[in-house]
Amino acid sequence: MLEHPAFAPELLALAAVEAIGPRARDWAQRLRDAYPDAGADGLARLATRRFVRQAGAGGATAALAGLFAPLAELAAVLWAQANLVLHLAAAYGRDPAHPERAVELLVLTRVHPDAESARAALAAARAAEEPGAAGWPRAAEAAWRLAAPLVAQAGGWLALRLASRLLPGAAVLVAASGDAAAAERLAARAIAAYRRPAPR
């Protein structure tokens, strides 16, 4: 990622599928073995509950990071969102370690508007040869796309910093509830997508 910062969202999606995918697949298999009657929706509810809670906890913890709170929150949100999407894919019988999950992750988190643009960006990320070849304008664009889930909260962070002087703990509560709500919205999009039959 340091060699190709212009493709940070795509490289993170690929890394998430590689690192989290096998664990998500094992999680779903263990639950299916232990509870053979459990359906996909039941597994999806378990995954949603777990990672919505994790997103809220990550947001609350990040809010305590002071000046670095937005960066800490971004890292916590991205990790929870990747886990959530890949575990939901596994719940609905999709292989969470398959490269197509990176495409879906980029679309479901709204980094890319559709699968075609996500595939093209992933192909460009894989084909990138020279470090920094895309230059700083492309790197700035990638950083903007990567931070898109939290951009709406940027102004709120300043207000929260001021409010937390009057109401200690306000930033923690708002960050936790905001990140949990964002994870719930992502879960709803992912469940709707994964309930549809997989394309042949």
Disulfide bonds with the S-S distance in Angstrom:
none
